[in-house]
Each structure stands twice: as structure tokens, then as C-alpha cells.
Amino acid sequence: MLIQFSVKNFMSFKEKAVLSLNPSVDTEHPENINNKNGYTATNLVAIYGANASGKTSLFKAMTVATNMIKNSNYMQVNQPILFVAPFKFDNNTARNASEFEFIFIADDGNRYVYGYAANSERITEEYLYQYKTQKPTLIFERNEEEYEFKAHRQILEPLVRFNTPNKLFLATATNWNTECTMIPYKWLSEKLVTFTDAQVLSNLSLNLYKGPQKDDYIKFTEDLLQSADINISKINIEVKKTKIEIPVGLSVPPVSVNGQLTPTITAQEFEQIEVRTEHIIGEGSEASTYVLGLAEESLGTNQLFILGPFLKESFEKGLTIVIDEIDKSLHTFIVKHLINMFRNKEINKAGAQLIFTTHDTALLSLATFRRDQIFFTEKNNTTGASDLYSLDEMSVRKTDNVEKGYLLGRYGAIPYICGEEL
């Protein structure tokens, strides 16, 4: 369960930006609060803002930070770190490290604080704290190449020699099966899932549809489409494998890799996934079934088809999923239906969380969200820097029409078009 994410000196965020899911004193909508081992966090966050105001930069920061954690063990010595992108509209920050921090509840029920700072050459700072009580326990702290340990010193200190300046110690220690780092590592690499690339999302979704639990995923998506009033009665997915023989004269001969000869390539196997949807048209004895390919369906139907497996995964495993532009090609009512699934404790039994960006102001309502669940991004065109802030930081009454207030510019985070008025 994510409690807070912060980022500094990354893309359009020059100063520290904090996305907090820690509930305020607001007592509205208790169904929007998750509870795990005595800790609480909101289960939804909606982020609004003008184009190029920093919404995607925030999501890319979360994606970059988790990708660095996942891929750190594959880094070669002296390999440049690509998972950084400092604020470039200032000569000083362009040379400084990007900073990331996560506060979360891992699967052991304990609260952890993990953060690091990195430039293109090295990790300049890294730390991991565990809270079993109100007082934090230092697991490790790293400043450049200097390390400090309190708990688990005998286990962790010998592993420093296996780390390199461009690697995260969290990943290196976990690679040696240390439980004290493995628990937070697994949450960060498995339970926090960000989607900013539609093609990657589509590929991951198809892999789940053709896996061992494909029938369960298909059934969930069928129910999702029907609940969204989309006339699809059944989804059929077929995986076809095609083997293409390569003529002898064109075959790829063996080459030596690390002293081992690779096999001669004489054939290639391609996998093709065919998705068909069934529609029942007509009533009673006059009803007929018609079959369409997924490419013939609407963009909104395709979007729900892609999202289906990840929604099921999140509700079963208590994932924190981050989706940029969730309303893309989807009607307001359908997006609200997805939001309400996370608010429904009968569906969201494992405490999944959804963080999303949207331009759909029809969703902006205190009848659905708490004030601490609505965030805004705004860019200062003079400095080029983005700011992130919550509706809870403003004087907003529970009876206020938040959508109207936002469109009137009361909360900022809207584009001002020269020469035009609403």
C-alpha cells in the first residue's frame, strides 16, 4: 500500500513534489480509505492539470524509479544510468542528481521509507528505513561510497563489495537473498505498477490473456464489458504459432559468445494472437450471433480489453496501479464505474489503489472523492517548473461545486487561451 511518493529535480519538477495518499482529518467517504495493519491510505487519487503541466512527468518519475530498481542488477560496471532526467531549465539542477522516495506498507505489514538520488554516472544517495514502531530502524544508508548499517549489519556489510557506484544497494543485497531488503524490494518491483506506454500495456495484457489463468482473465473482462453496457457476450482468444524455415544458404552460422558456440539458426517461430468478440443481435428466437475481430471494435472497447487483466490482478493482489490518461477513449460513466470498483470493498477486498490523470472534469465531484484525493499540476511558464498540490490545501467547502470552481480557475492548473473566455 503506497503512502507517499516524492520526486525532486526530474523533468519538469525542479523542487520537491509530494504525492501523498495519507488521509487528512476529512471524515468524508470512509469507503475511500484502505487500512492495512493499522496504517491507512486513500485508495484513489485523481490528478488534473493543463497539457504540459507535469502530470506525465510525475508518472514517468514513478516509472523511472521502479524501473531502476528492477533493472539495477543488470547494470554493467561504468554503464551510464539512463533512468534520470534532471530539470534542464537551470544550469545548476541540470548537473545535479534526480531524487526519488517511496513510503509504503509492504507485505509483512510494516512501513518502509526507501529513497535514492542518482545522476547519469552514479548513485549519490540511498537509504532504507523500517518502522515496526513509531521509531524508525535504519537498515542501510549510503552516501556516495560510504555505507552505514544499524540493523542486519553482519548480513549487509559484506555485500557492499559486490555493489558498484551505478547500482542500487537495495537490488544488490536482494540478489543475495537478504530478507530485510527482499520484502521492500518485492513490493516496489511487483506491487507498484505504472502504465505510461499504451503499447507496453497492451503487450503485458496479451501475455496474461494467453497464460495459465487466461479463462479467469477473459471472464473478468467479459463481465467488465457487459457492466459497461458494451454488447459483447463472449471473448475468444486463440494463440497460433507459425514456424518459418530459413533456406540453408541463408541460415545464420554459429558464433562464439563467451567461449560457447551458438546454434545454427535454420528456422524462426512467430506467435500470433487472434482475439474475436461475439455479439448477440436481436431478441428471442430472432437473435443471431455475430463475430468481430478486436481491431473492428471501438477504441474504448479495446481500452477496456487491455485494462481488464490488470484490474483483476490489482483487486486480487492489492496492487497500486498508476494509469496516465485513464479516460482515453472512454465515456465518463465508464471511467466512473472503474473508479467505483476501487471504492467497493466487496470488489476491492485486497486494498488495491488507483492513481490516474484525466482531463474529464465531469469526474470532479466531492460526492465521489475526498478533498485529499484530488491533486493538480501547474507549470510556471516563467521558470518552466511544475508544482503539485492537493485540493485539501485550499479552502473548499464540502458543498462546493468543485468542477465549476476548477473550470473557473479557482484552483489553477488550467490552460489560459489568449483572447478566449469560457
Legacy VTK file of the C-alpha trace (Angstrom):
# vtk DataFile Version 3.0
C-alpha trace
ASCII
DATASET POLYDATA
POINTS 422 float
0.000 0.000 0.000
1.528 3.289 -1.112
1.523 6.077 1.478
3.588 8.699 -0.325
5.801 9.294 -3.345
8.081 12.284 -3.787
10.384 13.445 -6.555
12.841 16.296 -6.985
14.868 17.534 -9.952
13.244 15.272 -12.514
11.899 16.505 -15.860
9.616 19.479 -15.111
9.809 19.087 -11.311
12.641 21.287 -10.092
11.640 21.431 -6.436
10.376 18.527 -4.346
6.863 17.390 -5.292
4.931 15.174 -2.881
2.038 12.915 -3.833
0.531 11.890 -0.512
-2.094 9.178 -0.075
-2.040 9.645 3.681
-5.620 10.606 4.659
-6.241 14.017 6.168
-8.651 14.687 9.031
-11.501 14.763 6.493
-14.140 12.250 7.608
-15.937 12.066 4.261
-16.127 8.840 2.244
-14.698 6.208 4.620
-15.078 3.733 1.722
-12.211 5.603 0.039
-9.766 4.629 2.783
-7.709 1.432 2.873
-6.441 0.030 6.157
-3.517 -2.353 6.473
-2.018 -3.388 9.795
-3.214 -0.157 11.393
-1.916 2.096 8.605
-4.309 3.988 6.341
-4.123 5.358 2.800
-6.590 6.575 0.212
-7.473 4.053 -2.484
-7.847 6.630 -5.268
-6.012 9.720 -6.471
-7.146 11.833 -9.427
-4.668 14.289 -10.927
-5.779 17.227 -13.079
-3.810 19.864 -14.918
-3.298 21.595 -18.239
-1.356 19.920 -21.032
2.407 20.005 -20.392
1.827 20.956 -16.737
3.660 17.961 -15.247
1.107 15.134 -14.938
3.004 12.761 -17.201
6.338 13.875 -15.708
5.095 12.754 -12.292
4.062 9.350 -13.631
7.322 8.980 -15.554
9.177 9.673 -12.312
7.406 6.749 -10.645
8.039 4.564 -13.687
11.710 5.506 -13.948
12.293 4.980 -10.230
10.743 1.498 -10.179
12.433 0.506 -13.461
15.794 1.473 -11.969
15.062 -0.803 -9.012
14.049 -3.702 -11.276
16.986 -3.362 -13.676
19.786 -2.339 -11.340
21.236 -5.851 -11.106
21.713 -5.913 -14.884
23.889 -2.782 -14.922
27.466 -3.267 -16.093
30.379 -1.520 -14.392
30.659 2.103 -15.571
27.466 1.789 -17.619
25.647 5.172 -17.695
22.421 5.404 -15.705
19.626 6.152 -18.155
16.876 6.356 -15.523
17.452 10.032 -14.733
16.272 13.236 -16.400
17.132 16.336 -14.325
15.348 19.680 -14.669
17.077 21.312 -17.647
15.899 24.931 -17.424
18.524 25.696 -14.783
22.272 25.192 -15.257
22.713 24.067 -11.657
19.933 21.485 -11.491
20.923 20.064 -14.881
24.144 18.875 -13.224
22.516 17.671 -10.008
21.066 14.267 -9.161
17.389 13.343 -9.523
15.790 12.272 -6.227
13.014 9.735 -5.574
11.379 8.484 -2.369
8.647 5.944 -1.552
6.800 5.446 1.727
4.760 2.245 1.715
3.365 -0.706 3.638
4.969 -3.930 2.435
3.507 -7.419 2.559
4.912 -8.003 6.061
2.622 -5.225 7.335
5.492 -2.867 8.209
6.025 0.665 6.959
9.162 1.359 4.933
10.834 4.501 3.644
13.100 3.944 0.650
14.747 6.592 -1.458
17.711 7.293 -3.670
19.341 10.042 -5.700
21.213 9.447 -8.930
22.914 11.244 -11.783
23.952 9.687 -15.074
27.125 8.222 -13.564
26.392 7.042 -10.047
24.028 6.645 -7.125
24.789 9.626 -4.897
22.452 8.724 -2.035
20.337 5.722 -0.991
18.528 4.760 2.208
16.065 2.247 3.628
14.197 2.575 6.937
11.721 0.188 8.532
9.011 1.131 11.038
7.908 -1.632 13.376
7.053 1.004 15.978
6.803 4.787 15.830
10.606 4.935 15.799
12.366 4.083 12.510
15.040 1.414 12.267
17.865 2.149 9.858
18.506 -0.830 7.596
21.106 0.954 5.489
22.136 4.403 4.412
24.528 5.235 1.620
26.270 8.487 0.765
28.277 8.022 -2.426
30.511 5.053 -1.487
30.130 5.383 2.289
27.649 2.974 3.900
26.067 2.919 7.339
24.195 -0.020 8.880
22.325 -0.424 12.159
20.081 -3.473 11.942
21.350 -6.503 9.991
24.923 -5.135 9.841
26.537 -8.597 9.828
24.450 -9.649 6.841
24.552 -6.458 4.775
28.061 -5.056 5.307
29.895 -7.898 3.480
27.669 -7.332 0.421
28.993 -3.812 -0.181
31.938 -5.245 -2.108
29.508 -6.707 -4.655
27.899 -3.354 -5.348
29.119 -0.755 -7.857
28.674 3.048 -7.947
25.932 2.798 -10.605
23.896 0.089 -8.832
21.265 0.335 -6.128
22.338 -1.481 -2.968
18.696 -2.484 -2.380
18.831 -4.580 -5.556
22.325 -5.956 -4.914
21.506 -7.079 -1.375
18.229 -8.644 -2.520
20.105 -10.520 -5.217
21.936 -12.231 -2.336
18.632 -13.269 -0.747
18.690 -10.919 2.232
15.186 -10.907 3.686
15.431 -7.406 5.183
15.798 -5.885 1.692
13.841 -8.504 -0.242
10.486 -7.599 1.344
10.590 -3.889 0.367
12.258 -4.730 -2.973
9.441 -7.103 -3.930
6.780 -4.527 -3.078
8.485 -1.803 -5.120
9.138 -4.076 -8.098
5.891 -6.086 -8.081
3.123 -4.238 -6.230
3.591 -0.754 -7.732
2.662 -0.929 -11.418
2.802 2.117 -13.678
1.401 2.422 -17.201
2.536 5.347 -19.339
3.133 3.449 -22.602
-0.003 2.053 -24.258
1.952 -0.464 -26.352
3.748 -1.917 -23.326
0.420 -2.148 -21.516
-1.121 -3.938 -24.481
1.726 -6.466 -24.703
1.599 -7.218 -20.970
-2.169 -7.636 -21.155
-1.947 -10.124 -24.022
0.648 -12.152 -22.080
-1.827 -12.503 -19.212
-4.643 -13.481 -21.585
-2.594 -16.345 -23.020
-1.173 -17.513 -19.668
-2.331 -20.375 -17.406
-5.168 -18.267 -15.921
-6.426 -16.989 -19.260
-10.001 -18.242 -18.713
-10.279 -16.250 -15.475
-8.972 -13.074 -17.123
-11.292 -13.467 -20.093
-14.308 -13.996 -17.805
-13.432 -10.903 -15.763
-13.126 -8.766 -18.901
-16.378 -10.145 -20.326
-18.146 -9.120 -17.115
-16.402 -5.726 -17.183
-17.536 -5.034 -20.762
-21.097 -6.106 -20.035
-21.257 -3.957 -16.895
-20.086 -1.046 -19.055
-23.084 -1.634 -21.364
-20.950 -2.926 -24.242
-22.736 -5.581 -26.259
-20.137 -8.350 -26.155
-21.322 -11.711 -24.899
-18.084 -13.666 -25.285
-14.371 -13.204 -25.988
-12.359 -15.880 -27.781
-8.570 -15.773 -27.783
-6.516 -18.124 -29.940
-2.733 -18.328 -29.999
-1.255 -19.504 -33.290
2.395 -20.379 -33.744
3.967 -20.240 -37.178
7.374 -21.699 -37.954
9.260 -20.255 -40.892
12.091 -22.360 -42.288
15.165 -20.474 -43.427
16.896 -21.798 -46.592
20.242 -23.465 -45.909
22.147 -20.828 -47.841
20.601 -18.067 -45.723
20.878 -19.773 -42.338
22.800 -17.968 -39.605
26.044 -19.825 -38.814
27.177 -20.394 -35.212
29.238 -17.697 -33.497
31.307 -17.776 -30.321
29.781 -15.988 -27.316
31.827 -16.176 -24.097
33.535 -19.266 -25.396
30.279 -21.032 -26.291
29.043 -21.619 -29.842
25.507 -20.505 -30.572
23.313 -22.951 -32.558
22.863 -22.505 -36.271
19.586 -20.659 -36.896
17.624 -22.507 -39.565
14.078 -21.554 -38.524
12.147 -18.890 -36.667
8.892 -19.293 -34.773
6.365 -16.469 -34.669
3.399 -16.191 -32.337
0.150 -14.615 -33.428
-2.758 -13.874 -31.108
-6.230 -13.658 -32.573
-8.967 -12.046 -30.471
-12.602 -12.466 -31.532
-15.679 -10.990 -29.888
-19.204 -12.362 -30.097
-22.268 -10.097 -30.320
-25.844 -11.320 -29.909
-28.072 -9.208 -32.115
-31.850 -9.473 -31.960
-34.235 -10.899 -29.371
-35.587 -14.352 -28.570
-35.755 -16.770 -31.495
-34.737 -13.952 -33.846
-31.392 -13.441 -32.113
-28.204 -14.195 -34.042
-24.545 -14.294 -33.020
-22.031 -12.230 -34.977
-18.256 -12.397 -34.646
-15.861 -9.447 -34.955
-12.103 -9.089 -34.688
-10.804 -6.900 -31.856
-9.492 -4.420 -34.433
-13.087 -3.902 -35.579
-14.196 -2.878 -32.088
-14.177 0.696 -30.811
-11.127 2.293 -29.194
-12.995 2.311 -25.874
-13.691 -1.425 -26.092
-10.031 -2.050 -26.861
-9.037 0.082 -23.877
-11.237 -1.939 -21.504
-9.966 -5.186 -23.034
-6.402 -4.098 -22.245
-7.216 -2.846 -18.737
-9.220 -5.945 -17.739
-6.354 -8.252 -16.638
-4.657 -5.528 -14.599
-7.838 -4.602 -12.794
-8.320 -8.249 -11.862
-4.683 -8.514 -10.757
-4.945 -5.363 -8.661
-8.101 -6.462 -6.841
-6.653 -9.893 -6.073
-3.132 -8.841 -5.079
-3.710 -5.360 -3.670
-1.638 -3.621 -6.324
-1.090 0.105 -6.622
-1.651 0.857 -10.297
-0.805 4.152 -11.957
-2.511 4.989 -15.269
-1.865 8.088 -17.353
-4.994 9.409 -19.119
-7.386 6.751 -17.867
-10.242 8.463 -19.707
-8.650 7.959 -23.127
-11.459 6.804 -25.478
-13.743 6.025 -22.503
-17.078 7.628 -21.633
-17.308 9.488 -18.319
-19.780 6.935 -16.927
-17.424 4.047 -17.706
-14.462 5.775 -16.033
-16.641 6.458 -13.012
-17.611 2.778 -12.991
-13.906 1.828 -12.870
-13.349 4.307 -10.040
-16.278 2.905 -8.074
-14.853 -0.599 -8.367
-11.905 0.556 -6.233
-14.332 2.134 -3.732
-16.364 -1.071 -3.458
-14.985 -3.197 -0.607
-16.749 -6.294 -1.981
-14.733 -5.986 -5.193
-11.580 -4.392 -3.848
-11.014 -6.824 -0.996
-7.199 -6.689 -1.051
-6.968 -2.891 -0.813
-5.848 -2.015 -4.339
-5.092 1.626 -5.168
-5.612 3.568 -8.390
-3.699 6.737 -9.240
-4.663 8.338 -12.530
-4.545 11.500 -14.606
-7.537 12.801 -16.503
-8.966 15.868 -18.234
-12.549 14.728 -17.602
-13.941 17.389 -15.290
-17.282 15.560 -15.008
-15.493 13.254 -12.546
-14.571 16.188 -10.296
-17.081 15.764 -7.516
-16.928 15.631 -3.753
-19.761 13.110 -3.990
-17.102 10.635 -5.198
-13.771 11.916 -3.907
-12.433 13.284 -0.668
-10.616 16.601 -0.931
-7.296 14.862 -0.226
-7.805 12.611 -3.273
-7.823 15.393 -5.856
-4.455 16.777 -6.979
-3.430 19.397 -9.517
-0.273 20.063 -11.514
0.597 23.552 -12.696
3.641 24.807 -14.576
5.184 28.227 -14.079
5.887 29.430 -17.613
8.473 31.896 -16.324
10.641 29.220 -14.703
9.422 26.136 -16.598
8.969 24.307 -13.281
5.921 22.246 -12.280
4.112 22.286 -8.961
1.923 19.558 -7.439
-0.739 20.377 -4.850
-3.941 18.983 -3.383
-7.463 20.373 -3.220
-7.221 19.720 0.520
-4.684 22.561 0.755
-7.369 25.071 -0.262
-10.427 26.487 1.458
-13.053 24.314 -0.181
-16.376 23.568 1.483
-17.971 20.144 1.269
-20.923 21.668 -0.561
-18.824 23.438 -3.230
-19.188 22.548 -6.902
-15.565 21.547 -7.481
-15.951 21.037 -11.223
-17.327 24.546 -11.688
-14.643 26.013 -9.438
-11.902 24.260 -11.395
-13.218 25.430 -14.772
-13.435 28.992 -13.409
-9.761 28.807 -12.497
-10.184 28.937 -8.711
-7.682 26.142 -8.164
-5.307 26.928 -11.026
-3.989 24.068 -13.182
-5.929 25.086 -16.312
-4.670 26.486 -19.623
-5.306 30.171 -20.337
-6.059 30.576 -24.027
-5.242 34.049 -25.258
-8.250 36.008 -26.487
-10.827 33.429 -25.380
-13.262 33.302 -22.494
-15.424 30.431 -21.247
LINES 1 423
422 0 1 2 3 4 5 6 7 8 9 10 11 12 13 14 15 16 17 18 19 20 21 22 23 24 25 26 27 28 29 30 31 32 33 34 35 36 37 38 39 40 41 42 43 44 45 46 47 48 49 50 51 52 53 54 55 56 57 58 59 60 61 62 63 64 65 66 67 68 69 70 71 72 73 74 75 76 77 78 79 80 81 82 83 84 85 86 87 88 89 90 91 92 93 94 95 96 97 98 99 100 101 102 103 104 105 106 107 108 109 110 111 112 113 114 115 116 117 118 119 120 121 122 123 124 125 126 127 128 129 130 131 132 133 134 135 136 137 138 139 140 141 142 143 144 145 146 147 148 149 150 151 152 153 154 155 156 157 158 159 160 161 162 163 164 165 166 167 168 169 170 171 172 173 174 175 176 177 178 179 180 181 182 183 184 185 186 187 188 189 190 191 192 193 194 195 196 197 198 199 200 201 202 203 204 205 206 207 208 209 210 211 212 213 214 215 216 217 218 219 220 221 222 223 224 225 226 227 228 229 230 231 232 233 234 235 236 237 238 239 240 241 242 243 244 245 246 247 248 249 250 251 252 253 254 255 256 257 258 259 260 261 262 263 264 265 266 267 268 269 270 271 272 273 274 275 276 277 278 279 280 281 282 283 284 285 286 287 288 289 290 291 292 293 294 295 296 297 298 299 300 301 302 303 304 305 306 307 308 309 310 311 312 313 314 315 316 317 318 319 320 321 322 323 324 325 326 327 328 329 330 331 332 333 334 335 336 337 338 339 340 341 342 343 344 345 346 347 348 349 350 351 352 353 354 355 356 357 358 359 360 361 362 363 364 365 366 367 368 369 370 371 372 373 374 375 376 377 378 379 380 381 382 383 384 385 386 387 388 389 390 391 392 393 394 395 396 397 398 399 400 401 402 403 404 405 406 407 408 409 410 411 412 413 414 415 416 417 418 419 420 421
